[in-house]
Amino acid sequence: PAASATPFRAKAMHALRRAAVMASRSPPVPLARRASGSHCSRRQRWLSSAAERASSTPATPEGMPPPPSGLGAWMRRRRPIPVLGQLSPSEVCGHAAFFLSGTAFLEPEILQLRVLSVFAGGATLVFTYFHPIGSPLWLPFRWNVVFMLINSIYIYRILSEREHADRLPPQALELWERTFA
């Protein structure tokens, strides 16, 4: 076992050295320069390039975009909320959307059900646009827009039918009440 560990260790050390050289982003030293000794050591190249990278970039890791700012960052940043724990405003909208949807299913009055569904859809739009993963979820976003439009159209129809019914003559109202009430 000890004899087989030595080649493995040598390969691992070689891989680490190669990774350090690749991380320095400097081109490999040509063989002619290596033979003449006019180049710095790998360690010196790696340390100097690491220092240059550290001084030239902000506090973000290399290759990573800068931290988000603006409304999206504010909506995704978690904050302590009493009883609920750490939640972002986007997640609060997500929970509110599901709560409103559940409440809408319990509502026997169709107009109130549709109004609650529109508000639930609006909260879902906020949650899916400012999703905690950092990018909008376009599929549920678009479908919720469709559902909100459908519910809004039916809300308009219900309200216009009620307004039309309020303008009926007293004889028609009396006939309706005797027949259907």
Buried (B, 14 or more C-beta within 10 A) or exposed (E): EEEEEEEEEEEEEEEEEEEBBEEBEBEEBEEEEEEEEEEEEBEEBBBEBBEEEEEEEEEEEEEEEEEEEEEBEBBBEEEEEEEEEEBBBBBBBBEBBEEBBEBBEEBEEEEEBBBBBBBBBBBBBBBBBBBBEEEBBEEBBEEBEEBBEBBBEBBEEBEEEEEEEEEEEEEEEEEEEEEEE
